[in-house]
Amino acid sequence: MSIFIDSSNIDEIARYHRMGVIRGVTTNPTIMMKDGVRGFHEIQKRSLEIAKLVAPYPVSVEVMTNDFDEMRHQAIEFSKWAENINIKVTIHGPNGELENVALVHELETKHNIRVNVTAMMSAQQCYLAAMAGATYVSLFGGRVNNMGYNAVHEIRRLRRVLDVNQLKSKIIVGSTREVLNVIEWIDAGAHIVTVTPNLIEGMLVHPYSKETISMFLKDAKKILT
């Protein structure tokens, strides 16, 4: 069970990588844009910086189109940037186009490219992506919860199905909204939970820990005088 950091900010990634608490990085166009990355050259440069920083841990980089041929072209090109770069492909197109799953199967079986299938909201979507051969299946747990369902149930169901059918896919649960989500989703069977930097800080820092540490330091000062 592990944590991937959801960021393309080099300083943030480096900070938590030094702590030894992350085992991979996930990015997407929205994250890249938020972190000030613009244009194909900058995407490549930032992806290479991240991959080098955290190697051999995996880095997921998402294709920037939903045209089948262009997705294939980008996936093959991006995968060549570094050995630890994986390719993110959405489960289907914006209007429900189905060709994405065929691309996932092709990339995994014909091109030996590790694929992270993303933007999934149900165990059944993840199961189909796993059947297609995806290395990672990403369930958006926070959005599932926002729809009025408990993501824990989907994670447990999905983990049982993958294990029973001996499918290799690792479950990534993302769209993490609360510190509590991380432990409850790992406990439910997620192999990986993606977290933003502020959530890692929230996991680490506790008000009672701060209070206790302050007491220790005050007493240490007294005992040394």
N, C-alpha and C positions, 0 to 999 in steps of 0.2 A: 504494500500500500504506500502511496507516495503523493507528493504535492508538486504540481507544475505551477509556475508563476505566469499569470496572464498579463504580459507587458512587452513592450518593445523599447522601454527606457533602459539604456545601458547601465546607468548609475543604480537604478532600482534592482535590476537583475544581479549586478555585481555585488550589491550589499547583501542580498539574501543568499547568493551562491557562496559567499565567504563564510556565512554562518553554517553552511552544510545542510540547509533545511529544504532545498528544492531539488527535484530530480528531472527537471525539464522545463521548457518554455513554450507557451502557445501565443500565437499572434493572429491577427486578422486585419483586413483593411481598416476597420473602425479603430482598432487599437493603434495601428501605425499612424493614421491620420491624427489621432488625439495626441500622439507623441511627437508630432511635427514632421513626420516622414512624408515626402512628396516626390512623385515621379519614380519611374522604374529603376533608375540608377540608384536612387536613395534607398529604395526597398532592398535592392541587392546588397548594397553596402551595409545597411543595418542588419540584415539577416546574417551576413557573413560575420559581422562583429559579434553578434549574439552566439552564433554557432561555435565560433572559436573560443569565446569566453566560457561556455558551459560544457564543451566537449568532454567526454563522449555522450553526455545526456542529449536527448532529442529536442529538436526545435521544430515546431509546426509553422509552416508558411502557407498561406491560403492563395489559391488561384484567384485571378482578378476578373474573371469573365464566366459566363455560362454557355458560351458557344463551344460545342463539343471539341472541334478540332483545335481551337485556341486553348481550351482547358488542357488538352493533352500536351500541346506544345509547351505551355507554361509549366505544367507539372514536370515534364522531363527536364526542361531547362533549370527550374528551381532546384530539383533534386541533385543536380550536378554541382551546385554551389559548395556543398560540404557533405561529408558522409553522414552527419547526424541530422541533416534536414529532412523532415517528413512533409508530406503534402496534404493540405486540408482541402477537401472537396465537400460541398454541401450535399445533403441527401437527395435533393432534387432541385429543379430550377424554380424561379420566382412564381411561375404559373403552373407548377406541378409537373414540369418536364421530367421524364423518367430516364434520360440518357446518362445521368450522372452515375448511377449504380453500375452501368456497363463500363464506364470509364474507370471506376474504382477497381472492378474485376480485372480489366486490362492492365492497369498500372501495377497491380500486385502480382498478377500471374505471368504477364509477358515482359514487363519492364523491370521487375524486381524493385519496385518503388514502394516504400512504406507510406500508407495512406491513413489519414485521420478524417473520418467522415463526420461532418459537423452539422449543427443546426437541427438536431433531432429532439423531438418532444415526447417520444413514446418508446417503450420497450420493443414494440413490434417493428418500428423503423430501425432500431439498433440491431435487432435480430437479422433483418434482411441485409443490412450493411455487413454484418459479421459473416453471413452466408456468402456474400460476394467476395469475401477475403480480406476485408479491412483490418489493418493492424490495430487501429483504435476506433472505437465508436463513442462519439461525444453526445451525451444527453444533457440538455440544458435544464438542469434541476431547478434553478430559480424561476425560470419561465413556466415550468410545469406547476410549481407551487402557485404562481400568480394566476394560473388558469383554474385554480380551485382544487387541484389534486395534490396528494402528498408524493413528492418525488421518491421518497424512501421506498414506497411500494413498487414503483417502476424499477428501481435499482435492484431490489431483491428478486423480483420476477426475472429481470434480464440476466442477473448473475446465475440464477438457477438454470435457465435455459442454455446459456453459454456453456456452463460446466457439464450439464447432462449430455449435450451434443458435442462436447469436446472441441468447441470452436476456439481458435487462438486469440480472438480479439480481446483487447483490454478495454475496460469500461472507463471512460473519462466522464466525470460529471462537472459541468461548468455552469456559467451564469450564476455564480455563487453570490448570494446577497448578504448573508449573515455569518458571523464566526461559528455559530452553532451548526450551520450546514456542513462544515468541513468534517467534523467528527461523526455526525450522524450519517453522512453519506458514505464515509469510509467504513463505518460500522455496518452499514446496510449491504456492503459488498462491492463498492466502487474500487477499482484498482488505483485510480488517480482522481484527485479533485483539483481543479484549477482555481487559483485564488489571485486576487489583485493584491498589490503590495500593502495597502491599508488593512486588508483582512489578516495578512500574516502578522502585522504589528498588533492587531487586535487579539490574535491568538496568544501572542507572547506577553503582552503587558496586561496585568491585572491590578485593579486598585488596591486589593488587600496585600498583594505582593509588594507594591510600592510602599504601603504603610509599614509592613513588616521590615522591609529593607531599611527604611528610614530609621526605625527603632534600633535595628542592629548597628547601624553606623553611628547613631547618637551614643549608644552604650559603649561602642568600641572606642569612641573619642574619650569618654569618661574614664574607661578602664586604663587607658594609656597615659592619662595625666596624673 
